[in-house]
């Protein structure tokens, strides 16, 4: 079984043994919204294993753009 991300998905990875999980984001996120992605990565690292990449990204996005609340709720409701 391979762990190959598709476009627009994020996956968890490990840095190295003993350092805990790290959230990874696809290149498209880094290119289209680098500030939001950077904040989401920091937020997920601070929260630890309890936060996935999608939730971290939406929370970071809402911090800078609260007017996108409707989109964020829809985005979190999607499966993927």
C-alpha positions in Angstrom: 0.0 0.0 0.0 1.5 3.3 -1.0 0.8 6.7 0.5 0.5 8.9 -2.6 -1.3 12.2 -2.1 -3.6 13.4 -4.8 -3.9 17.1 -5.8 -5.4 19.2 -3.1 -5.0 16.7 -0.3 -2.8 16.9 2.7 -1.2 14.1 4.6 0.6 13.5 7.9 4.2 12.4 7.9 6.9 12.0 10.5 10.0 14.1 10.7 12.2 11.4 12.2 11.9 8.9 15.0 11.1 10.6 18.3 10.1 14.0 16.9 6.4 13.4 16.4 4.1 13.9 13.4 4.4 16.7 10.8 1.5 17.9 8.6 2.4 18.1 4.9 0.6 20.2 2.4 0.5 19.9 -1.4 2.6 22.2 -3.6 -0.6 23.9 -4.9 -1.4 25.1 -1.4 2.1 26.6 -1.0 2.0 28.3 -4.3 -1.5 29.7 -4.1 -1.7 30.7 -0.4 1.8 30.6 1.1 1.0 32.6 4.3 -2.0 30.6 5.1 -0.2 27.3 4.5 2.7 28.5 6.7 0.4 29.5 9.5 -1.5 26.2 9.2 1.7 24.2 9.4 2.7 26.1 12.6 -0.8 25.7 14.1 -0.8 21.9 13.4 2.7 21.6 14.9 1.6 23.5 18.0 -1.5 21.4 18.5 0.2 18.1 17.9 -1.5 14.9 16.7 -5.0 16.2 17.5 -5.2 18.4 14.4 -5.2 17.3 10.8 -3.9 19.4 7.9 -7.4 20.4 6.5 -8.6 21.7 9.9 -5.4 23.6 10.5 -5.5 25.2 7.0 -9.1 26.3 7.5 -8.4 27.8 10.9 -5.4 29.6 9.6 -7.4 30.9 6.7 -10.2 32.2 8.9 -7.8 34.0 11.1 -6.8 36.3 8.1 -10.0 36.1 6.2 -13.1 35.8 8.5 -15.4 36.7 5.6 -14.7 33.3 4.1 -16.5 31.5 6.9 -19.2 30.0 4.6 -16.6 28.5 2.3 -14.6 27.2 5.2 -17.6 25.4 6.7 -18.4 23.8 3.3 -14.7 22.8 2.8 -14.6 21.1 6.2 -17.8 19.2 5.5 -16.3 17.6 2.3 -14.9 14.1 2.5 -11.5 13.5 0.9 
